[in-house]
Amino acid sequence: MPKVKVCFICGVIDKESDKSLFYIPLGKLEEWQKIIAKPGLTRASRLCEAHFEKSEIHKGTQVGNDFVPATRNRLLTKNVVPTKNLAGNLKTD
Ligand SMILES: [Zn+2]
């Protein structure tokens, strides 16, 4: 059975979606709990990419004219905090 992707704020994400989920960086749980209004954030919680600036997410590497996607998206820095769509009212872009 495929693993269900669950974002702490959005809920279940369509498994066909290419949205990436991110764990909370080590030592950042308390800080993130203050930022995210919804109670219950834990170390096991994950947030999807809708809550981060696109510039904070590493999706791959530009090599000349080609974009080589990373095998696994990751957050660029340990200090990144979620800034977008924190109330769960996702707007599509
Ligand atoms: Zn989300």
PDB file of the backbone (N, CA, C, O) and the ligand in Angstrom, with CONECT records:
HET     ZN  A 101       1
ATOM      1  N   MET A   1       0.854  -1.199   0.000  1.00  0.00           N
ATOM      2  CA  MET A   1       0.000   0.000   0.000  1.00  0.00           C
ATOM      3  C   MET A   1       0.886   1.244   0.000  1.00  0.00           C
ATOM      4  O   MET A   1       1.822   1.349   0.792  1.00  0.00           O
ATOM      5  N   PRO A   2       0.587   2.171  -0.883  1.00  0.00           N
ATOM      6  CA  PRO A   2       1.432   3.386  -0.918  1.00  0.00           C
ATOM      7  C   PRO A   2       1.258   4.195   0.352  1.00  0.00           C
ATOM      8  O   PRO A   2       0.177   4.255   0.937  1.00  0.00           O
ATOM      9  N   LYS A   3       2.319   4.796   0.749  1.00  0.00           N
ATOM     10  CA  LYS A   3       2.289   5.643   1.928  1.00  0.00           C
ATOM     11  C   LYS A   3       1.465   6.881   1.648  1.00  0.00           C
ATOM     12  O   LYS A   3       1.592   7.496   0.589  1.00  0.00           O
ATOM     13  N   VAL A   4       0.623   7.246   2.592  1.00  0.00           N
ATOM     14  CA  VAL A   4      -0.179   8.451   2.420  1.00  0.00           C
ATOM     15  C   VAL A   4       0.654   9.654   2.845  1.00  0.00           C
ATOM     16  O   VAL A   4       1.294   9.655   3.897  1.00  0.00           O
ATOM     17  N   LYS A   5       0.626  10.661   2.006  1.00  0.00           N
ATOM     18  CA  LYS A   5       1.324  11.899   2.357  1.00  0.00           C
ATOM     19  C   LYS A   5       0.382  12.768   3.167  1.00  0.00           C
ATOM     20  O   LYS A   5      -0.735  13.052   2.735  1.00  0.00           O
ATOM     21  N   VAL A   6       0.822  13.185   4.323  1.00  0.00           N
ATOM     22  CA  VAL A   6      -0.001  14.051   5.153  1.00  0.00           C
ATOM     23  C   VAL A   6       0.782  15.293   5.553  1.00  0.00           C
ATOM     24  O   VAL A   6       1.857  15.210   6.147  1.00  0.00           O
ATOM     25  N   CYS A   7       0.219  16.443   5.212  1.00  0.00           N
ATOM     26  CA  CYS A   7       0.785  17.706   5.670  1.00  0.00           C
ATOM     27  C   CYS A   7       0.062  18.105   6.945  1.00  0.00           C
ATOM     28  O   CYS A   7      -1.158  17.973   7.035  1.00  0.00           O
ATOM     29  N   PHE A   8       0.805  18.593   7.932  1.00  0.00           N
ATOM     30  CA  PHE A   8       0.206  18.945   9.213  1.00  0.00           C
ATOM     31  C   PHE A   8      -0.888  19.992   9.041  1.00  0.00           C
ATOM     32  O   PHE A   8      -1.883  19.963   9.765  1.00  0.00           O
ATOM     33  N   ILE A   9      -0.727  20.901   8.111  1.00  0.00           N
ATOM     34  CA  ILE A   9      -1.701  21.972   7.915  1.00  0.00           C
ATOM     35  C   ILE A   9      -2.751  21.608   6.873  1.00  0.00           C
ATOM     36  O   ILE A   9      -3.944  21.816   7.096  1.00  0.00           O
ATOM     37  N   CYS A  10      -2.325  21.074   5.755  1.00  0.00           N
ATOM     38  CA  CYS A  10      -3.267  20.803   4.654  1.00  0.00           C
ATOM     39  C   CYS A  10      -4.037  19.504   4.831  1.00  0.00           C
ATOM     40  O   CYS A  10      -5.125  19.346   4.278  1.00  0.00           O
ATOM     41  N   GLY A  11      -3.479  18.570   5.600  1.00  0.00           N
ATOM     42  CA  GLY A  11      -4.092  17.261   5.673  1.00  0.00           C
ATOM     43  C   GLY A  11      -3.515  16.348   4.599  1.00  0.00           C
ATOM     44  O   GLY A  11      -2.378  16.518   4.160  1.00  0.00           O
ATOM     45  N   VAL A  12      -4.314  15.390   4.193  1.00  0.00           N
ATOM     46  CA  VAL A  12      -3.829  14.395   3.232  1.00  0.00           C
ATOM     47  C   VAL A  12      -3.609  15.051   1.870  1.00  0.00           C
ATOM     48  O   VAL A  12      -4.443  15.812   1.379  1.00  0.00           O
ATOM     49  N   ILE A  13      -2.481  14.736   1.291  1.00  0.00           N
ATOM     50  CA  ILE A  13      -2.135  15.256  -0.019  1.00  0.00           C
ATOM     51  C   ILE A  13      -2.301  14.145  -1.043  1.00  0.00           C
ATOM     52  O   ILE A  13      -1.878  13.009  -0.822  1.00  0.00           O
ATOM     53  N   ASP A  14      -2.911  14.482  -2.146  1.00  0.00           N
ATOM     54  CA  ASP A  14      -3.069  13.532  -3.249  1.00  0.00           C
ATOM     55  C   ASP A  14      -1.730  12.882  -3.569  1.00  0.00           C
ATOM     56  O   ASP A  14      -0.737  13.572  -3.801  1.00  0.00           O
ATOM     57  N   LYS A  15      -1.708  11.580  -3.581  1.00  0.00           N
ATOM     58  CA  LYS A  15      -0.410  10.926  -3.789  1.00  0.00           C
ATOM     59  C   LYS A  15       0.128  11.132  -5.202  1.00  0.00           C
ATOM     60  O   LYS A  15       1.311  10.917  -5.463  1.00  0.00           O
ATOM     61  N   GLU A  16      -0.751  11.550  -6.108  1.00  0.00           N
ATOM     62  CA  GLU A  16      -0.285  11.884  -7.453  1.00  0.00           C
ATOM     63  C   GLU A  16       0.376  13.267  -7.486  1.00  0.00           C
ATOM     64  O   GLU A  16       1.071  13.614  -8.441  1.00  0.00           O
ATOM     65  N   SER A  17       0.148  14.042  -6.430  1.00  0.00           N
ATOM     66  CA  SER A  17       0.736  15.370  -6.384  1.00  0.00           C
ATOM     67  C   SER A  17       2.239  15.265  -6.217  1.00  0.00           C
ATOM     68  O   SER A  17       2.743  14.344  -5.575  1.00  0.00           O
ATOM     69  N   ASP A  18       2.946  16.214  -6.798  1.00  0.00           N
ATOM     70  CA  ASP A  18       4.399  16.175  -6.645  1.00  0.00           C
ATOM     71  C   ASP A  18       4.862  17.072  -5.496  1.00  0.00           C
ATOM     72  O   ASP A  18       6.042  17.406  -5.385  1.00  0.00           O
ATOM     73  N   LYS A  19       3.917  17.450  -4.655  1.00  0.00           N
ATOM     74  CA  LYS A  19       4.272  18.261  -3.497  1.00  0.00           C
ATOM     75  C   LYS A  19       5.224  17.504  -2.581  1.00  0.00           C
ATOM     76  O   LYS A  19       5.028  16.321  -2.303  1.00  0.00           O
ATOM     77  N   SER A  20       6.232  18.183  -2.128  1.00  0.00           N
ATOM     78  CA  SER A  20       7.166  17.561  -1.209  1.00  0.00           C
ATOM     79  C   SER A  20       6.778  17.884   0.228  1.00  0.00           C
ATOM     80  O   SER A  20       6.202  18.931   0.524  1.00  0.00           O
ATOM     81  N   LEU A  21       7.111  16.955   1.100  1.00  0.00           N
ATOM     82  CA  LEU A  21       6.864  17.157   2.520  1.00  0.00           C
ATOM     83  C   LEU A  21       8.194  17.295   3.236  1.00  0.00           C
ATOM     84  O   LEU A  21       9.184  16.656   2.880  1.00  0.00           O
ATOM     85  N   PHE A  22       8.194  18.141   4.250  1.00  0.00           N
ATOM     86  CA  PHE A  22       9.437  18.405   4.960  1.00  0.00           C
ATOM     87  C   PHE A  22       9.268  18.190   6.454  1.00  0.00           C
ATOM     88  O   PHE A  22       8.281  18.612   7.056  1.00  0.00           O
ATOM     89  N   TYR A  23      10.236  17.533   7.026  1.00  0.00           N
ATOM     90  CA  TYR A  23      10.263  17.399   8.474  1.00  0.00           C
ATOM     91  C   TYR A  23      10.757  18.695   9.100  1.00  0.00           C
ATOM     92  O   TYR A  23      11.363  19.539   8.441  1.00  0.00           O
ATOM     93  N   ILE A  24      10.484  18.823  10.366  1.00  0.00           N
ATOM     94  CA  ILE A  24      10.939  19.988  11.103  1.00  0.00           C
ATOM     95  C   ILE A  24      12.426  19.814  11.412  1.00  0.00           C
ATOM     96  O   ILE A  24      12.836  18.779  11.938  1.00  0.00           O
ATOM     97  N   PRO A  25      13.213  20.804  11.092  1.00  0.00           N
ATOM     98  CA  PRO A  25      14.650  20.649  11.377  1.00  0.00           C
ATOM     99  C   PRO A  25      14.905  20.466  12.869  1.00  0.00           C
ATOM    100  O   PRO A  25      14.160  20.951  13.721  1.00  0.00           O
ATOM    101  N   LEU A  26      15.974  19.757  13.143  1.00  0.00           N
ATOM    102  CA  LEU A  26      16.357  19.487  14.523  1.00  0.00           C
ATOM    103  C   LEU A  26      16.422  20.778  15.339  1.00  0.00           C
ATOM    104  O   LEU A  26      17.036  21.757  14.915  1.00  0.00           O
ATOM    105  N   GLY A  27      15.792  20.773  16.498  1.00  0.00           N
ATOM    106  CA  GLY A  27      15.885  21.926  17.388  1.00  0.00           C
ATOM    107  C   GLY A  27      14.936  23.054  17.042  1.00  0.00           C
ATOM    108  O   GLY A  27      14.952  24.093  17.703  1.00  0.00           O
ATOM    109  N   LYS A  28      14.102  22.876  16.014  1.00  0.00           N
ATOM    110  CA  LYS A  28      13.233  23.956  15.559  1.00  0.00           C
ATOM    111  C   LYS A  28      11.767  23.762  15.964  1.00  0.00           C
ATOM    112  O   LYS A  28      10.913  24.592  15.653  1.00  0.00           O
ATOM    113  N   LEU A  29      11.493  22.671  16.651  1.00  0.00           N
ATOM    114  CA  LEU A  29      10.094  22.356  16.935  1.00  0.00           C
ATOM    115  C   LEU A  29       9.382  23.479  17.677  1.00  0.00           C
ATOM    116  O   LEU A  29       8.287  23.885  17.286  1.00  0.00           O
ATOM    117  N   GLU A  30       9.997  23.985  18.749  1.00  0.00           N
ATOM    118  CA  GLU A  30       9.338  25.040  19.533  1.00  0.00           C
ATOM    119  C   GLU A  30       9.107  26.283  18.703  1.00  0.00           C
ATOM    120  O   GLU A  30       8.047  26.904  18.777  1.00  0.00           O
ATOM    121  N   GLU A  31      10.105  26.646  17.911  1.00  0.00           N
ATOM    122  CA  GLU A  31       9.981  27.830  17.072  1.00  0.00           C
ATOM    123  C   GLU A  31       8.835  27.671  16.069  1.00  0.00           C
ATOM    124  O   GLU A  31       8.051  28.594  15.850  1.00  0.00           O
ATOM    125  N   TRP A  32       8.757  26.515  15.484  1.00  0.00           N
ATOM    126  CA  TRP A  32       7.707  26.278  14.491  1.00  0.00           C
ATOM    127  C   TRP A  32       6.332  26.211  15.164  1.00  0.00           C
ATOM    128  O   TRP A  32       5.330  26.629  14.583  1.00  0.00           O
ATOM    129  N   GLN A  33       6.294  25.686  16.385  1.00  0.00           N
ATOM    130  CA  GLN A  33       5.015  25.637  17.100  1.00  0.00           C
ATOM    131  C   GLN A  33       4.469  27.034  17.328  1.00  0.00           C
ATOM    132  O   GLN A  33       3.257  27.245  17.312  1.00  0.00           O
ATOM    133  N   LYS A  34       5.374  27.996  17.542  1.00  0.00           N
ATOM    134  CA  LYS A  34       4.932  29.374  17.762  1.00  0.00           C
ATOM    135  C   LYS A  34       4.415  29.999  16.463  1.00  0.00           C
ATOM    136  O   LYS A  34       3.508  30.830  16.479  1.00  0.00           O
ATOM    137  N   ILE A  35       4.996  29.593  15.362  1.00  0.00           N
ATOM    138  CA  ILE A  35       4.616  30.185  14.074  1.00  0.00           C
ATOM    139  C   ILE A  35       3.289  29.614  13.581  1.00  0.00           C
ATOM    140  O   ILE A  35       2.463  30.324  13.007  1.00  0.00           O
ATOM    141  N   ILE A  36       3.108  28.338  13.814  1.00  0.00           N
ATOM    142  CA  ILE A  36       1.923  27.661  13.287  1.00  0.00           C
ATOM    143  C   ILE A  36       0.828  27.669  14.339  1.00  0.00           C
ATOM    144  O   ILE A  36       1.004  27.146  15.440  1.00  0.00           O
ATOM    145  N   ALA A  37      -0.297  28.265  13.993  1.00  0.00           N
ATOM    146  CA  ALA A  37      -1.371  28.451  14.966  1.00  0.00           C
ATOM    147  C   ALA A  37      -2.012  27.132  15.386  1.00  0.00           C
ATOM    148  O   ALA A  37      -2.438  26.977  16.531  1.00  0.00           O
ATOM    149  N   LYS A  38      -2.077  26.205  14.474  1.00  0.00           N
ATOM    150  CA  LYS A  38      -2.729  24.930  14.775  1.00  0.00           C
ATOM    151  C   LYS A  38      -1.944  24.171  15.832  1.00  0.00           C
ATOM    152  O   LYS A  38      -0.746  23.944  15.663  1.00  0.00           O
ATOM    153  N   PRO A  39      -2.596  23.773  16.919  1.00  0.00           N
ATOM    154  CA  PRO A  39      -1.876  23.064  17.981  1.00  0.00           C
ATOM    155  C   PRO A  39      -1.606  21.617  17.614  1.00  0.00           C
ATOM    156  O   PRO A  39      -2.295  21.028  16.781  1.00  0.00           O
ATOM    157  N   GLY A  40      -0.584  21.055  18.256  1.00  0.00           N
ATOM    158  CA  GLY A  40      -0.335  19.628  18.088  1.00  0.00           C
ATOM    159  C   GLY A  40       0.842  19.281  17.213  1.00  0.00           C
ATOM    160  O   GLY A  40       1.064  18.111  16.903  1.00  0.00           O
ATOM    161  N   LEU A  41       1.599  20.282  16.809  1.00  0.00           N
ATOM    162  CA  LEU A  41       2.785  20.008  15.990  1.00  0.00           C
ATOM    163  C   LEU A  41       3.793  19.192  16.791  1.00  0.00           C
ATOM    164  O   LEU A  41       4.133  19.546  17.920  1.00  0.00           O
ATOM    165  N   THR A  42       4.265  18.108  16.206  1.00  0.00           N
ATOM    166  CA  THR A  42       5.254  17.275  16.881  1.00  0.00           C
ATOM    167  C   THR A  42       6.444  17.045  15.965  1.00  0.00           C
ATOM    168  O   THR A  42       6.456  17.458  14.805  1.00  0.00           O
ATOM    169  N   ARG A  43       7.438  16.378  16.519  1.00  0.00           N
ATOM    170  CA  ARG A  43       8.635  16.073  15.741  1.00  0.00           C
ATOM    171  C   ARG A  43       8.313  15.220  14.522  1.00  0.00           C
ATOM    172  O   ARG A  43       9.025  15.257  13.519  1.00  0.00           O
ATOM    173  N   ALA A  44       7.236  14.454  14.618  1.00  0.00           N
ATOM    174  CA  ALA A  44       6.885  13.565  13.500  1.00  0.00           C
ATOM    175  C   ALA A  44       6.049  14.286  12.448  1.00  0.00           C
ATOM    176  O   ALA A  44       5.779  13.733  11.382  1.00  0.00           O
ATOM    177  N   SER A  45       5.639  15.514  12.744  1.00  0.00           N
ATOM    178  CA  SER A  45       4.805  16.244  11.795  1.00  0.00           C
ATOM    179  C   SER A  45       5.617  16.651  10.575  1.00  0.00           C
ATOM    180  O   SER A  45       6.832  16.839  10.639  1.00  0.00           O
ATOM    181  N   ARG A  46       4.915  16.776   9.482  1.00  0.00           N
ATOM    182  CA  ARG A  46       5.575  17.261   8.270  1.00  0.00           C
ATOM    183  C   ARG A  46       4.733  18.356   7.643  1.00  0.00           C
ATOM    184  O   ARG A  46       3.508  18.367   7.771  1.00  0.00           O
ATOM    185  N   LEU A  47       5.390  19.259   6.976  1.00  0.00           N
ATOM    186  CA  LEU A  47       4.708  20.333   6.259  1.00  0.00           C
ATOM    187  C   LEU A  47       5.035  20.220   4.782  1.00  0.00           C
ATOM    188  O   LEU A  47       6.138  19.829   4.398  1.00  0.00           O
ATOM    189  N   CYS A  48       4.049  20.572   3.958  1.00  0.00           N
ATOM    190  CA  CYS A  48       4.314  20.495   2.523  1.00  0.00           C
ATOM    191  C   CYS A  48       4.925  21.797   2.027  1.00  0.00           C
ATOM    192  O   CYS A  48       5.020  22.786   2.753  1.00  0.00           O
ATOM    193  N   GLU A  49       5.327  21.762   0.788  1.00  0.00           N
ATOM    194  CA  GLU A  49       6.068  22.891   0.238  1.00  0.00           C
ATOM    195  C   GLU A  49       5.233  24.158   0.094  1.00  0.00           C
ATOM    196  O   GLU A  49       5.783  25.229  -0.159  1.00  0.00           O
ATOM    197  N   ALA A  50       3.921  24.054   0.249  1.00  0.00           N
ATOM    198  CA  ALA A  50       3.071  25.238   0.121  1.00  0.00           C
ATOM    199  C   ALA A  50       3.342  26.262   1.219  1.00  0.00           C
ATOM    200  O   ALA A  50       2.905  27.409   1.125  1.00  0.00           O
ATOM    201  N   HIS A  51       4.061  25.849   2.256  1.00  0.00           N
ATOM    202  CA  HIS A  51       4.266  26.735   3.405  1.00  0.00           C
ATOM    203  C   HIS A  51       5.641  27.399   3.415  1.00  0.00           C
ATOM    204  O   HIS A  51       6.026  28.056   4.382  1.00  0.00           O
ATOM    205  N   PHE A  52       6.354  27.213   2.339  1.00  0.00           N
ATOM    206  CA  PHE A  52       7.703  27.778   2.280  1.00  0.00           C
ATOM    207  C   PHE A  52       7.876  28.607   1.018  1.00  0.00           C
ATOM    208  O   PHE A  52       7.222  28.381   0.000  1.00  0.00           O
ATOM    209  N   GLU A  53       8.762  29.557   1.121  1.00  0.00           N
ATOM    210  CA  GLU A  53       9.139  30.296  -0.072  1.00  0.00           C
ATOM    211  C   GLU A  53       9.778  29.326  -1.064  1.00  0.00           C
ATOM    212  O   GLU A  53      10.565  28.455  -0.693  1.00  0.00           O
ATOM    213  N   LYS A  54       9.422  29.499  -2.314  1.00  0.00           N
ATOM    214  CA  LYS A  54       9.993  28.599  -3.333  1.00  0.00           C
ATOM    215  C   LYS A  54      11.523  28.652  -3.324  1.00  0.00           C
ATOM    216  O   LYS A  54      12.198  27.661  -3.605  1.00  0.00           O
ATOM    217  N   SER A  55      12.044  29.826  -2.995  1.00  0.00           N
ATOM    218  CA  SER A  55      13.500  29.980  -2.999  1.00  0.00           C
ATOM    219  C   SER A  55      14.168  29.197  -1.878  1.00  0.00           C
ATOM    220  O   SER A  55      15.385  29.012  -1.885  1.00  0.00           O
ATOM    221  N   GLU A  56      13.379  28.740  -0.921  1.00  0.00           N
ATOM    222  CA  GLU A  56      13.937  27.971   0.198  1.00  0.00           C
ATOM    223  C   GLU A  56      13.982  26.477  -0.099  1.00  0.00           C
ATOM    224  O   GLU A  56      14.521  25.702   0.691  1.00  0.00           O
ATOM    225  N   ILE A  57      13.428  26.077  -1.215  1.00  0.00           N
ATOM    226  CA  ILE A  57      13.342  24.654  -1.517  1.00  0.00           C
ATOM    227  C   ILE A  57      14.273  24.301  -2.659  1.00  0.00           C
ATOM    228  O   ILE A  57      14.215  24.878  -3.744  1.00  0.00           O
ATOM    229  N   HIS A  58      15.117  23.352  -2.385  1.00  0.00           N
ATOM    230  CA  HIS A  58      16.062  22.886  -3.389  1.00  0.00           C
ATOM    231  C   HIS A  58      15.396  21.787  -4.208  1.00  0.00           C
ATOM    232  O   HIS A  58      15.090  20.714  -3.686  1.00  0.00           O
ATOM    233  N   LYS A  59      15.174  22.054  -5.482  1.00  0.00           N
ATOM    234  CA  LYS A  59      14.482  21.060  -6.310  1.00  0.00           C
ATOM    235  C   LYS A  59      15.396  20.400  -7.312  1.00  0.00           C
ATOM    236  O   LYS A  59      15.015  19.438  -7.978  1.00  0.00           O
ATOM    237  N   GLY A  60      16.586  20.912  -7.416  1.00  0.00           N
ATOM    238  CA  GLY A  60      17.484  20.345  -8.401  1.00  0.00           C
ATOM    239  C   GLY A  60      18.571  21.338  -8.738  1.00  0.00           C
ATOM    240  O   GLY A  60      18.726  22.368  -8.082  1.00  0.00           O
ATOM    241  N   THR A  61      19.308  21.014  -9.756  1.00  0.00           N
ATOM    242  CA  THR A  61      20.462  21.826 -10.098  1.00  0.00           C
ATOM    243  C   THR A  61      20.417  22.209 -11.565  1.00  0.00           C
ATOM    244  O   THR A  61      20.133  21.379 -12.428  1.00  0.00           O
ATOM    245  N   GLN A  62      20.695  23.458 -11.834  1.00  0.00           N
ATOM    246  CA  GLN A  62      20.790  23.913 -13.213  1.00  0.00           C
ATOM    247  C   GLN A  62      22.170  23.569 -13.749  1.00  0.00           C
ATOM    248  O   GLN A  62      23.181  24.030 -13.218  1.00  0.00           O
ATOM    249  N   VAL A  63      22.212  22.768 -14.789  1.00  0.00           N
ATOM    250  CA  VAL A  63      23.492  22.420 -15.400  1.00  0.00           C
ATOM    251  C   VAL A  63      23.453  22.914 -16.839  1.00  0.00           C
ATOM    252  O   VAL A  63      22.826  22.300 -17.702  1.00  0.00           O
ATOM    253  N   GLY A  64      24.114  24.006 -17.083  1.00  0.00           N
ATOM    254  CA  GLY A  64      24.047  24.601 -18.411  1.00  0.00           C
ATOM    255  C   GLY A  64      22.606  24.985 -18.722  1.00  0.00           C
ATOM    256  O   GLY A  64      21.991  25.754 -17.984  1.00  0.00           O
ATOM    257  N   ASN A  65      22.075  24.454 -19.807  1.00  0.00           N
ATOM    258  CA  ASN A  65      20.696  24.750 -20.169  1.00  0.00           C
ATOM    259  C   ASN A  65      19.711  23.737 -19.607  1.00  0.00           C
ATOM    260  O   ASN A  65      18.502  23.876 -19.791  1.00  0.00           O
ATOM    261  N   ASP A  66      20.213  22.741 -18.939  1.00  0.00           N
ATOM    262  CA  ASP A  66      19.347  21.680 -18.435  1.00  0.00           C
ATOM    263  C   ASP A  66      19.123  21.801 -16.943  1.00  0.00           C
ATOM    264  O   ASP A  66      20.026  22.158 -16.186  1.00  0.00           O
ATOM    265  N   PHE A  67      17.913  21.500 -16.539  1.00  0.00           N
ATOM    266  CA  PHE A  67      17.601  21.451 -15.121  1.00  0.00           C
ATOM    267  C   PHE A  67      17.556  19.992 -14.708  1.00  0.00           C
ATOM    268  O   PHE A  67      16.762  19.209 -15.228  1.00  0.00           O
ATOM    269  N   VAL A  68      18.412  19.640 -13.772  1.00  0.00           N
ATOM    270  CA  VAL A  68      18.459  18.259 -13.303  1.00  0.00           C
ATOM    271  C   VAL A  68      17.737  18.175 -11.967  1.00  0.00           C
ATOM    272  O   VAL A  68      18.228  18.695 -10.966  1.00  0.00           O
ATOM    273  N   PRO A  69      16.581  17.528 -11.940  1.00  0.00           N
ATOM    274  CA  PRO A  69      15.830  17.472 -10.687  1.00  0.00           C
ATOM    275  C   PRO A  69      16.547  16.658  -9.626  1.00  0.00           C
ATOM    276  O   PRO A  69      17.186  15.650  -9.926  1.00  0.00           O
ATOM    277  N   ALA A  70      16.437  17.100  -8.399  1.00  0.00           N
ATOM    278  CA  ALA A  70      17.004  16.335  -7.296  1.00  0.00           C
ATOM    279  C   ALA A  70      16.136  15.112  -7.058  1.00  0.00           C
ATOM    280  O   ALA A  70      14.935  15.130  -7.327  1.00  0.00           O
ATOM    281  N   THR A  71      16.741  14.062  -6.558  1.00  0.00           N
ATOM    282  CA  THR A  71      15.952  12.861  -6.288  1.00  0.00           C
ATOM    283  C   THR A  71      14.986  13.110  -5.142  1.00  0.00           C
ATOM    284  O   THR A  71      13.929  12.486  -5.053  1.00  0.00           O
ATOM    285  N   ARG A  72      15.359  14.017  -4.282  1.00  0.00           N
ATOM    286  CA  ARG A  72      14.502  14.305  -3.144  1.00  0.00           C
ATOM    287  C   ARG A  72      14.623  15.797  -2.842  1.00  0.00           C
ATOM    288  O   ARG A  72      15.716  16.303  -2.590  1.00  0.00           O
ATOM    289  N   ASN A  73      13.493  16.490  -2.871  1.00  0.00           N
ATOM    290  CA  ASN A  73      13.540  17.914  -2.561  1.00  0.00           C
ATOM    291  C   ASN A  73      13.918  18.113  -1.102  1.00  0.00           C
ATOM    292  O   ASN A  73      13.600  17.291  -0.242  1.00  0.00           O
ATOM    293  N   ARG A  74      14.590  19.197  -0.846  1.00  0.00           N
ATOM    294  CA  ARG A  74      14.925  19.467   0.546  1.00  0.00           C
ATOM    295  C   ARG A  74      14.921  20.966   0.791  1.00  0.00           C
ATOM    296  O   ARG A  74      15.001  21.777  -0.132  1.00  0.00           O
ATOM    297  N   LEU A  75      14.827  21.295   2.052  1.00  0.00           N
ATOM    298  CA  LEU A  75      14.888  22.706   2.411  1.00  0.00           C
ATOM    299  C   LEU A  75      16.335  23.162   2.344  1.00  0.00           C
ATOM    300  O   LEU A  75      17.258  22.410   2.659  1.00  0.00           O
ATOM    301  N   LEU A  76      16.512  24.401   1.928  1.00  0.00           N
ATOM    302  CA  LEU A  76      17.862  24.867   1.698  1.00  0.00           C
ATOM    303  C   LEU A  76      18.645  25.120   2.976  1.00  0.00           C
ATOM    304  O   LEU A  76      19.847  24.859   3.034  1.00  0.00           O
ATOM    305  N   THR A  77      17.978  25.619   3.987  1.00  0.00           N
ATOM    306  CA  THR A  77      18.715  25.947   5.204  1.00  0.00           C
ATOM    307  C   THR A  77      18.008  25.391   6.431  1.00  0.00           C
ATOM    308  O   THR A  77      16.803  25.142   6.421  1.00  0.00           O
ATOM    309  N   LYS A  78      18.776  25.209   7.462  1.00  0.00           N
ATOM    310  CA  LYS A  78      18.206  24.763   8.727  1.00  0.00           C
ATOM    311  C   LYS A  78      17.381  25.853   9.383  1.00  0.00           C
ATOM    312  O   LYS A  78      16.515  25.585  10.216  1.00  0.00           O
ATOM    313  N   ASN A  79      17.670  27.108   8.986  1.00  0.00           N
ATOM    314  CA  ASN A  79      16.994  28.220   9.644  1.00  0.00           C
ATOM    315  C   ASN A  79      15.681  28.617   8.979  1.00  0.00           C
ATOM    316  O   ASN A  79      15.016  29.556   9.416  1.00  0.00           O
ATOM    317  N   VAL A  80      15.315  27.907   7.934  1.00  0.00           N
ATOM    318  CA  VAL A  80      14.084  28.255   7.240  1.00  0.00           C
ATOM    319  C   VAL A  80      12.881  27.994   8.158  1.00  0.00           C
ATOM    320  O   VAL A  80      12.851  27.016   8.905  1.00  0.00           O
ATOM    321  N   VAL A  81      11.905  28.883   8.082  1.00  0.00           N
ATOM    322  CA  VAL A  81      10.674  28.687   8.835  1.00  0.00           C
ATOM    323  C   VAL A  81       9.511  28.770   7.859  1.00  0.00           C
ATOM    324  O   VAL A  81       9.603  29.443   6.833  1.00  0.00           O
ATOM    325  N   PRO A  82       8.419  28.087   8.177  1.00  0.00           N
ATOM    326  CA  PRO A  82       7.252  28.185   7.301  1.00  0.00           C
ATOM    327  C   PRO A  82       6.664  29.585   7.368  1.00  0.00           C
ATOM    328  O   PRO A  82       6.517  30.140   8.457  1.00  0.00           O
ATOM    329  N   THR A  83       6.325  30.164   6.226  1.00  0.00           N
ATOM    330  CA  THR A  83       5.815  31.532   6.203  1.00  0.00           C
ATOM    331  C   THR A  83       4.497  31.666   5.449  1.00  0.00           C
ATOM    332  O   THR A  83       3.840  32.703   5.540  1.00  0.00           O
ATOM    333  N   LYS A  84       4.109  30.653   4.722  1.00  0.00           N
ATOM    334  CA  LYS A  84       2.970  30.803   3.830  1.00  0.00           C
ATOM    335  C   LYS A  84       1.832  29.838   4.161  1.00  0.00           C
ATOM    336  O   LYS A  84       2.050  28.706   4.593  1.00  0.00           O
ATOM    337  N   ASN A  85       0.609  30.330   3.942  1.00  0.00           N
ATOM    338  CA  ASN A  85      -0.574  29.468   4.053  1.00  0.00           C
ATOM    339  C   ASN A  85      -0.676  28.785   5.417  1.00  0.00           C
ATOM    340  O   ASN A  85      -1.083  27.627   5.511  1.00  0.00           O
ATOM    341  N   LEU A  86      -0.307  29.503   6.458  1.00  0.00           N
ATOM    342  CA  LEU A  86      -0.218  28.852   7.768  1.00  0.00           C
ATOM    343  C   LEU A  86      -1.569  28.572   8.387  1.00  0.00           C
ATOM    344  O   LEU A  86      -1.679  27.759   9.305  1.00  0.00           O
ATOM    345  N   ALA A  87      -2.605  29.243   7.890  1.00  0.00           N
ATOM    346  CA  ALA A  87      -3.947  29.000   8.427  1.00  0.00           C
ATOM    347  C   ALA A  87      -4.637  27.861   7.694  1.00  0.00           C
ATOM    348  O   ALA A  87      -5.748  27.470   8.054  1.00  0.00           O
ATOM    349  N   GLY A  88      -3.997  27.338   6.690  1.00  0.00           N
ATOM    350  CA  GLY A  88      -4.583  26.242   5.956  1.00  0.00           C
ATOM    351  C   GLY A  88      -5.485  26.683   4.815  1.00  0.00           C
ATOM    352  O   GLY A  88      -6.106  25.844   4.162  1.00  0.00           O
ATOM    353  N   ASN A  89      -5.567  27.986   4.562  1.00  0.00           N
ATOM    354  CA  ASN A  89      -6.355  28.462   3.427  1.00  0.00           C
ATOM    355  C   ASN A  89      -5.451  28.538   2.206  1.00  0.00           C
ATOM    356  O   ASN A  89      -4.883  29.584   1.891  1.00  0.00           O
ATOM    357  N   LEU A  90      -5.338  27.439   1.549  1.00  0.00           N
ATOM    358  CA  LEU A  90      -4.412  27.391   0.437  1.00  0.00           C
ATOM    359  C   LEU A  90      -4.979  28.103  -0.777  1.00  0.00           C
ATOM    360  O   LEU A  90      -6.116  27.882  -1.194  1.00  0.00           O
ATOM    361  N   LYS A  91      -4.151  28.951  -1.316  1.00  0.00           N
ATOM    362  CA  LYS A  91      -4.534  29.523  -2.600  1.00  0.00           C
ATOM    363  C   LYS A  91      -3.681  28.858  -3.668  1.00  0.00           C
ATOM    364  O   LYS A  91      -2.502  28.576  -3.455  1.00  0.00           O
ATOM    365  N   THR A  92      -4.274  28.620  -4.784  1.00  0.00           N
ATOM    366  CA  THR A  92      -3.520  27.977  -5.849  1.00  0.00           C
ATOM    367  C   THR A  92      -2.771  29.035  -6.638  1.00  0.00           C
ATOM    368  O   THR A  92      -3.242  30.157  -6.825  1.00  0.00           O
ATOM    369  N   ASP A  93      -1.599  28.645  -7.091  1.00  0.00           N
ATOM    370  CA  ASP A  93      -0.876  29.616  -7.898  1.00  0.00           C
ATOM    371  C   ASP A  93      -0.400  28.987  -9.204  1.00  0.00           C
ATOM    372  O   ASP A  93       0.233  29.660 -10.018  1.00  0.00           O
TER     373      ASP A  93
HETATM  374 ZN    ZN A 101       0.600  21.872   3.489  1.00  0.00          ZN2+
END
